Amino acid sequence: MHIAILAPSDRSFTSKHLPKVDFAELPAGSSTAPFIGIMIDELLKRGHTVTAITTSKAINNDYSTKEFNHQKFTWIVVPFRPHSMRMNGPYKGRILDLYSLEQNQMLKYIKIINPDIVHAHWSYEFAGAAVKSGFPCLVTIHDDAVKVLYFFKNLYRLGRLIMSESILKKTRFASTVSPYMMPYTLKRVKSSKLIPNPVVISEEFETIETLIEVKVNQLSEAQIVMINNGWDNRKNGIKGLMAFKELQKKFPNITLHLFGNGSENKGLAYDDVQKLEIKNVNFYGAVDHSFLMQRLIDAHLLLHSSLEESFGVVLIEAMSFGIPVVGGNSSGAVPWVVSNENLLVDVSNSHAIALKMEDLLVNTERYKEHAKSGYFNVTSRFSVTSVVNDYLAYYEEIVAKW
C-alpha cells in the first residue's frame, strides 16, 4: 500500500531513510511523537510505500514546503506559523483561522501523492487535512481536547477544542490508544478501534535480566528519571520533585534526571528545584530520542507523576528496558498501561510517591519482580509488530468500506 502518515515527525528518525540528503539540510520537523518513526520503520521494512507529512516551524518567514525522497519513502515538511495569536508577517496567528494555511498545504500534497490511505494522528490540523482530502482515511485520537482545555484554560486550547470537535464530526473511521480514551472517541466517531502506541523491543529478555541483576546492586545510588513534555499542572512535576527530596533523606546518593520541554537548565523545573533546595538534580530538556533511550537504559526507576495521560509512551519505553515505573493510580490511561497496581500511587501526594519508590529501592526481590513483569507486559501488548499488524488490518477494512 501507499500510506500517507500525517503526524509530527522529525529529522532524527526520518534522516536514516534519506541517505542522500545531509542531515543539516533537513528541516527540524516536529519532535513530539518519536513513536511515529517506529511505525514508519516497520511499514517500510514490510515493503509499503510511506509518505510522511509533518509541520515544522517557519524560519525567516520561509513558508515554502520542502519535499525529500528516497526509494519508497517521502518526507514532506509544511512550515507552520510561529505565533498562534499574533501576526506572522502578512499572516494572522495560526489558531485564529484554525490552522487553515497549514491544512491547505498538507491537503495540496495529499492530492499530489495520491495515496491508498491517509492516516492522521491527533484530531487537529493533521486530521483536518486528511478528512478534507476525500481519500480513505483513519484518524487516531491521542488526547481528549476537553480535558486538555481543563488543564490549560487559554484561547489557544479553546481553538484547538473547536477544531477537534468540527473535524471529528466529519470523521468516518477513528482509533484511539487506550480504554480510557474510548468513551470520548466513540461519542464522536462510531467506527472506532482501540490500537495502542508501539514500542521497539530492542533487547531480548536474557539481556534485560542481566541488566536488572547489575542494577539491584546499585539501588543506593539509583538514577531516577522523569520525562515530561512540558512542566505544568497536568504533568505535576512539582510533586515528583518533593518526593525525590524526601527520598534523599534515606538515600543521599540517588540522582534525579529530568528530560523534556521545561526541564532544561534554567527552565521551569530548574526554578522549582532551586525553590525547594534539592540537590543531585540533572537537567537535559528536550533531547533526541536516541539520546533519551541511551540514558533510559542506565536508569533504575521512572517516576511519572502526571495527573492525566491518554497513553504515556515513556511508560512502555522504560518498561521495555526492564525499568520499574511508578505512576498515578487514577492518571487516565496510566494504570492500564503499567498494568501493575503495586507500582501505582496517588501522585497528588508526594509522601506516598516517596514511600512507593523507597519500597522498590530497599527490596531487591520486589524490584526484580516488577522490572521483569514490566518487560513482559510491554512485549506482550505494545510491540511495534503487533501494533502495525492491527493498523494494517484496519487500513484494509477502511479502504474496502470507503
Secondary structure, 3 states (H helix, E strand, C coil): CEEEEECCCEHHHHHHHCCCCCHHHCCCECCCCHHHHHHHHHHHHCCCEEEEEEEEECCCCCCCCEEEEECCEEEEEEEECCCCCCCECCECCCCCCCCHHHHHHHHHHHHHHCCCEEEEECCCHHHHHHHHHCCCEEEEECCCHHHHHHHCCCHHHHHHHHHHHHHHHCCCEEEECCHHHHHHHHCCCCEEEECCCCECCCCCHHHHHHHHHHHCCCHHHCEEEEECCCCCCCCCHHHHHHHHHHHHCCCCCCEEEEECCCCCCCCHHHHHHHHHCCCCEEEEECCCHHHHHHHHHCCCEEECCCCCECCCHHHHHHHCCCCCEEEECCCECHHHHHCCHHHEECCCCHHHHHHHHHHHHHCHHHHHHHHHHHHHHHHHHCEHHHHHHHHHHHHHHHHHHC
